[in-house]
């Protein structure tokens, strides 16, 4: 079950965190993985890890907010692969702030990556997917699209957009064999979280990590590998009847608070 053999999966933001966990798992399940990231060292490191373990992968630098860059990257992948079967729109950036202290520059930066980036990548892969008879688009969303979170004004705006874009893609292309779903995690323990704690609470890292972990009803943060396992299911043939759905993976955060 859950084999991705003979499939090509493109994963944005795959150099670290959730994207890296998805890339490693998909490769273990037989997919050829295209690792896209703005960090060359991290992207190439993930590919090396995959290849050293006997998997198949390539990497390219990709700024998802740059439409021309995305088009060039996807064209290069199409030139060396028979087709793109799976697109995981994982690349994204976070922001902390309210409607008062969020600047115009903050709004533009989040819109460029989290919203336009998803559009650029999806728009580039849909025509060839449709031409070959179908494919899977999986978007990384957030519980911020499902509930009010403090100090997440701009970030929540972008994730609400991701949720609605997921529904729209699923609706518009269901007849062309495209499945589109999204995953809505709560807090996940990634290098970003560690960096945020170290920068914001110097000297209180251990205390704040425990506090942020306890904020989930289950009592801890998610692991990137747990998000990757759900991504694998949704991108596999075992989920062939699943489209237009949003999956919370949140340790009870939405419904058990």
N, C-alpha and C positions, 0 to 999 in steps of 0.2 A: 504493500500500500504506500501511497504518497510518493511514488517514483516520479522524478522529473527527467528521466533519461530521454535523450534526443531533443530536449527543449533548450532554448536560449532565453535566459532571464537577464534583463537589464535592471540594475538596482542603483538608484541615485543616492548620494550621500552614504555610500557603502564603505567609506574608509574607516569608520569607527562606530561604536555604539550599536544601536538597533540595526542599522544598515549592514554593518559588518557581520553581526550574528545571522542575519538573513542570508547574506552572501555565502557564508561558510556552510550553513545548513543546506541551502539549495545545491551547492556544489557536492556535498556528501550524498545528496539524493539523486545525483546524476546529471544535473543541469550544467550547461556551459554558462558561466556567469560573467557578465560585463559589469565591472566595478567602475562606477562613475563618482568622482569626488573633486572638490577644488584643491584638496591637499594631495600632491603627487606622492609624497613619501608614504602616507597612510594607505592610499589606493594601491600602490605597488606592493606594499607590505602584505595587504590582504590577498592579492593575487599570488604572491610568493607562498603564503601559507596554504592556499588552496592547491597550488601546483605541487608543492612539496608533499602534500597528503594524497597525491594521485588524482586530483581533480583537474578541471579545465576552466581557465579564466583568462581574461584580458582586462586592461584598465585604460581609461582615458581621463584626462582632466576635463571636467565639465562644470561650467557655471550655469545652473539651470535657469537663472534669471536673464541670461543672454540668449535670445532666440536664435541668432545666427550660429552661436557656438553649439547650441543643442542640435540644430539641423545638421551641422557638419559632423558632430559626434555620431548621431544616429545614421547618417549616410555611410560613415566609415564602418560602423558595425554591420550595416546591410551589405556592404561590399565583401565582408569576410565570413558572414554567417548566412545560412539558407533563409532564415527568417527570425523575427523576434516573436517569441511566444508569450512572454510575460514581461510586464513593466511594473516595477515597484517604485512608486513615487514616495521615496523616504526622505529626501533632502528637505531640510527645514531649519529655521532659526527660531529662537525663543526671545521673549522680552518680558520684562517686569515693569508694570506701570499702570496708572489709572487714566481716565479720560482727561485729567488735568495735567499730569506730568509726562504724558506721552507726546513726544514732539512730532512735527510733520515728517522729519527725517526718519524717525522710528517707524512711522506708519508706512512710508514709502519703501523702506528697507524690507519690512515684513511682507508687504504686498508683492514686492518684486520676487522674492524667493518662494514664499509659501503658497502664493496664489498663481502668479504668472508662471513660476517655475513648473508647477504641476500642469498648467495649460500647455506650455511649450513642449514638454516631453510627451504628453498624451497626444497632442496634435500631430507630432512627428511620427508616432508609431501606429496610430489607428489606421491610416490608409493601407499600409502593407499588411497589417493584421487582418483587416477586412478582406483584402485581396486573396489571402491564403485560406480564408474560411473561418477566422476567429482568433481569439486570444484572451488574455487576462490582464486587467489593469487593477492593481491594488494600491490604494492610497493610505498613507499613514496620517491619521487624524488625531483626535485627542478627546478625552472626556470634557475638555474645555468647550467642545461643540455641543455638549449635552447638559451642562449645568453651569451655574455661575461660580467663577473662581475669583478670589480676591487678587487684585493687582495684575490682572492678565488681560487688560482691555484690548490691546492691539493683537496679541497672540490669539485670544478667543475669537476675534473678528476673522482672522485668517482660517482658523480651524472650522468655524461655522461655514465658511465658504467651501472648504474641502469637503465637508459633509454633503452640501448641496450639489457640488460638482460631481461627486460620486453618484448620487441619485440620477443626475441629469445624463451622465455618460451611460449608465446602465439602461436608462429608459430609451435614449436615442439610438443605441446600437445593439439592443437585444436581438433584433432580427438579423443582424450581420454576424452573430456568433461571438459577440464580445461580452464577457462577464466583468463587472466592475463592483468592487466592494471596498470598504475601508475598515481599518482597525483603530479603535479609540482607547489608547492606553491611559492609565493614571501615571503616577510618577515612576520612572524606570531608572535604575541605578546605572548610569552611564558616566563616561569621563566628563561630560558636560555638567552633570550634577556635582561631581567632586570639585570641578573647577569653580562652579558657582559658589559652593559652600566656602571654599578656601578664600575666594576673593571677597565675599560679602561678610563672612564671619571669621576673620583671622583669629586663631587661637581658641576658637570654639567649635572646631570642625567635628569632633566626636559628638559633642552635645547636640549640634544642629542636625547631624546625620540621623541620630536617634529620634529627634523630634520630627523630622520630615518623614522618616520611615513610619512612625506611629500614626501619622495623619491618615494613612490607609487603614480602613477597618480591619484588614487581615493582619496588620501589624508590621508590614515591611514593604519595601519597594519591589517592583517587578524586576526580574532579570532579563536582559536583552534576549537571551535564549528562549524565554517563555513567549515573548512577542514573536520571535522567529518561528516557533512551532505553530502558532495560529496562522501566520503568513503562509507557511508551507501548506497547511490544509486548504486555505482559500485559493491558492494558486495551483493546486493539484487537480487531477481529474476526479478525485473523490468528491470534490465540491462543485461538480458540473451543474448541479441544480440550484446553486447559490449565486444570486446576483442582486444588486441594489440593496445591500444590507450593510449596516454599521455594527461592528462587534466591539462592545466594551470589554476590555481586559484590564480590570481596575481594582482587584482586591476588595470589591464591595463598595467602592467610593461613590458610585452614582446612586445606588439603591439602599445601602445599608448604613448611611451616616446617621 
